[in-house]
Amino acid sequence: MGSYDTLLGLLAEVADPRRAEGKLYKLPYVLLFSILAVVTGANSFRGIVTFIRVHRSRLNAAFGLDWKRAPAHTAIRYILQGLDPAAVEQVFRQHAAGLQPTTTGAGQRIIALDGKTLRGSFDHFNDRKAAQVLHAFDTGSNLLLAHLEISEKSNEIPAAQQLLTELGLAHHIVTLDALHCQKKLSRPPPRRRPALSSN
């Protein structure tokens, strides 16, 4: 399927965590089908497998494959958990950059930086707080340009500065939350002292 050729080419650059032998399912297609499954509502490894199983015939026809069955959910889990997150993020950034309009002179781009807490990402057993991610969204093209996980011991401020540097957003309009309106952004926001009662 021609419209996916570029993305498949980028996904092929991600290092495969599996051993060299026994790779029944090629990594770029496993990743692409996992992405399509999540976009259509899958929220688990079994959900990804269900998507592939239900649409296997159409996926085979569209991508010239000959998958006899969907991979096991344990195989999907092993592959996805073994990936280098930085490498996957780089692929998504390159893909988003390639989807940007090629017209020039259209004025400044407007990029919205916004932090989100990932639902269901907290881990009570290991005493881990819910994961927070900072997104960079291009409001003109409606494209998510990048995202960056916020350190558990930090906040959005250093993450935003890192994204601004990595994406090269000089001379463009960037919108952020009021949290970033501080004189010294290298310092975390001060904690408010509780009011003392006169009684």
SVG drawing of the C-alpha trace seen along z (x, -y; Angstrom):
<svg xmlns="http://www.w3.org/2000/svg" viewBox="-12 -37 33 57">
<polyline fill="none" stroke="black" stroke-width="0.4" points="0.0,0.0 1.8,-3.1 0.5,-5.5 2.3,-3.6 5.6,-3.1 7.3,-6.0 6.2,-5.1 7.2,-1.4 10.6,-2.6 11.0,-4.6 9.8,-1.7 12.3,0.5 15.1,-1.6 14.0,-0.7 16.2,2.0 14.5,5.4 14.7,6.7 14.3,10.3 17.1,12.8 18.1,13.1 16.5,16.5 12.8,17.3 11.4,13.9 8.2,15.1 6.6,11.6 8.7,8.6 9.0,5.8 7.8,2.9 4.5,4.6 4.1,5.7 4.7,2.0 2.4,0.6 -0.4,3.0 0.0,2.3 -0.3,-1.5 -3.5,-0.9 -4.9,1.3 -4.3,-1.4 -5.8,-4.1 -8.9,-2.1 -9.4,-1.5 -7.1,1.3 -5.7,0.7 -3.9,4.0 -1.6,6.6 -4.6,8.9 -6.5,6.0 -3.7,5.7 -3.8,9.4 -7.6,9.2 -7.3,6.4 -4.8,8.3 -6.8,11.5 -10.0,9.8 -8.4,7.9 -5.7,10.4 -7.1,11.1 -7.4,7.5 -4.0,6.7 -2.4,9.5 -4.0,8.2 -3.1,4.6 0.5,5.2 1.4,8.2 1.8,10.5 1.0,14.1 0.4,14.2 -1.4,17.5 -2.4,16.2 -1.9,13.3 1.1,13.3 0.5,14.4 -0.1,11.6 3.1,12.7 5.1,12.1 3.6,8.7 4.3,7.8 7.9,9.0 8.5,7.0 6.9,3.7 8.5,3.8 11.9,4.5 11.9,1.5 14.1,-1.5 11.6,-4.3 14.0,-7.0 14.3,-5.3 10.5,-4.9 10.0,-8.6 12.5,-9.6 10.6,-7.7 7.3,-9.4 9.0,-12.8 10.5,-12.1 7.1,-10.9 5.3,-14.0 8.0,-16.3 7.4,-14.5 3.6,-15.2 4.1,-19.0 2.9,-21.1 5.7,-22.0 4.4,-25.5 6.7,-28.4 6.0,-31.9 2.7,-31.1 3.6,-32.8 4.5,-31.6 3.4,-28.2 1.5,-27.9 2.7,-25.1 0.9,-24.2 2.8,-22.5 0.6,-20.7 1.2,-18.2 -1.0,-15.2 -1.2,-12.4 -1.5,-9.0 -4.6,-7.3 -4.0,-3.9 -0.2,-4.4 0.1,-4.5 1.6,-1.4 0.5,-1.0 2.5,2.2 5.8,0.6 4.7,-2.8 5.1,-4.6 3.1,-7.7 1.1,-8.1 3.3,-8.9 3.2,-12.5 3.9,-13.4 4.5,-16.7 3.1,-17.0 4.0,-19.4 1.0,-19.9 1.0,-21.9 -2.4,-23.7 -2.1,-24.5 -1.6,-21.0 -3.3,-19.2 -0.2,-17.1 1.4,-15.9 5.0,-16.7 6.6,-15.1 6.1,-14.0 8.5,-13.8 8.0,-11.9 8.3,-14.2 10.6,-12.9 8.8,-11.7 11.0,-14.1 10.6,-17.1 7.8,-19.1 6.8,-20.5 9.3,-23.4 12.6,-21.6 10.7,-19.2 9.3,-22.2 12.7,-23.8 14.1,-20.5 11.3,-20.1 11.7,-23.7 15.4,-23.1 14.9,-19.7 12.2,-20.8 13.9,-24.1 10.8,-26.3 12.5,-29.6 10.5,-32.4 7.3,-30.5 4.4,-31.1 4.4,-28.6 1.6,-28.4 2.1,-27.0 0.3,-26.7 0.6,-29.4 3.1,-27.2 5.8,-28.5 5.2,-32.2 8.0,-32.5 11.0,-34.8 13.5,-31.9 12.3,-28.9 15.1,-26.7 13.6,-26.6 10.4,-24.6 7.3,-26.7 7.4,-27.7 5.2,-25.9 2.6,-28.1 2.8,-28.2 -0.4,-27.4 -2.1,-30.4 -1.5,-30.7 -4.6,-30.9 -4.7,-33.7 -6.9,-31.6"/>
</svg>
